[in-house]
Amino acid sequence: MRALSNPRDVAPGPIPISSVQVGFDEEQLVLEVLRSGRLAQGPMVERLERMFCELVGSRHAVAVSSGTTALVAALEVLELEPGDEVLTSSFTFVATLNAILEAGAVARFVDIDDDFVMDPDALEVAVTPRTRVIMPVHLYGLAADMNRITAVAASRDCHIVEDAAQAHGARVGDRAVGAAGLGCFSLYATKNVAAGEGGVITTDDDRLADRLRLLRNQGMRARYEYELAGHNYRLTDLHAAVALPQLARLQALTDARRRNARRLTAGLKGIPGLTTPRELPDRSHVFHQYTVRVDASATRTRDELAEALAERGIATGIYYPRSVYQYDCYRDHPQVQATATPRSDQAAREVLSLPVHPHLTIEQIDRIIDSVRSTFDA
Ligand SMILES: *Cc1c(COP(=O)(O)O)cnc(C)c1O
């Protein structure tokens, strides 16, 4: 591993918001693929799928080309009719919304709770007879309230597609995210498992898994025998080879994220107007992002904090600056049904993500804490 282990190498240099470290194991596996001459989907992809089955506890895992195509494919195999609705969180990355549109469904939105994920009370009110799919997002790595969401889905006869792009390994009780229906993961370069690009769909349903495999490969069962109009959503063995060793060390990487988050939370206690992210007893947080709120009672604005940290070489992120549908390109979109989502609008004004990635040193974390405290004179 190319180490950041010597603190003199890093302090007081810039602290990035995310950092991927691929080492010897990834290099060996990528070399193995290159030397095999088999660059597209092959045995590495199969190994990756087996590891996702283990991670999620699902019968099947189907690797695809991205988290976005995972979401599109998951919706497509549910064979929605035009006008069918997918209910998702109003506070998410735009891929969640774009996937719904690509699959031909109508997107409607459920406001978030204090922890930035779909509010089950708001969900109960939002379900209509046209709702076919409920698509919670485990934002920042915090598992949404799947017990209540699953109960609503069951009572209203809806499917569940989980957007777990940011939540590899998060759990609700003893169940992993991605196990409630169709689970969609991303392997994009900044995610908790990073292949560059890539995605995975998990499910216990044999028939859906079979259709996902067809859909991924032009709808082809045997050579040039097409059963449905498909896509090229295949993942390459090169990408799978980059993801595999990270998946093997995922627990350690997640533990490091949690450790970093807890140190940040302890250090940022008691700053007026600043709220740190909660960890809940029964829904685990894998800290894809560590996101604080800066509300109107703070002595500096969110944007002033971001600027002050940038001046000290500390990168931050605003995920996300608006509720997902509040852009001109969605305003008159026939498949987008906007409703008022005041809590996600407020979050968009207040959130700031601080570095929490597993390769931070204690010195870097303490520098982040000191910089935030001094910005607020706290
Ligand atoms: C990254 C992400 C996606 C899309 O994944 P890609 O691999 O980038 O296509 C979808 N939803 C959320 C919440 C994400 O963070």
PDBQT file of the ligand as one rigid body, heavy atoms in Angstrom, charges set to zero:
ROOT
HETATM    1  C1  LIG A 401     -22.881   7.304  -6.858  1.00  0.00    +0.000 C 
HETATM    2  C2  LIG A 401     -24.340   7.195  -6.675  1.00  0.00    +0.000 A 
HETATM    3  C3  LIG A 401     -25.158   6.634  -7.654  1.00  0.00    +0.000 A 
HETATM    4  C4  LIG A 401     -24.689   6.257  -9.029  1.00  0.00    +0.000 C 
HETATM    5  O1  LIG A 401     -23.615   5.425  -9.075  1.00  0.00    +0.000 OA
HETATM    6  P1  LIG A 401     -22.602   5.497 -10.351  1.00  0.00    +0.000 P 
HETATM    7  O2  LIG A 401     -21.771   4.286 -10.148  1.00  0.00    +0.000 OA
HETATM    8  O3  LIG A 401     -21.865   6.773 -10.238  1.00  0.00    +0.000 OA
HETATM    9  O4  LIG A 401     -23.432   5.403 -11.575  1.00  0.00    +0.000 OA
HETATM   10  C5  LIG A 401     -26.509   6.496  -7.373  1.00  0.00    +0.000 A 
HETATM   11  N1  LIG A 401     -27.028   6.910  -6.213  1.00  0.00    +0.000 NA
HETATM   12  C6  LIG A 401     -26.278   7.483  -5.244  1.00  0.00    +0.000 A 
HETATM   13  C7  LIG A 401     -26.926   7.903  -3.967  1.00  0.00    +0.000 C 
HETATM   14  C8  LIG A 401     -24.909   7.655  -5.448  1.00  0.00    +0.000 A 
HETATM   15  O5  LIG A 401     -24.177   8.239  -4.506  1.00  0.00    +0.000 OA
ENDROOT
TORSDOF 0
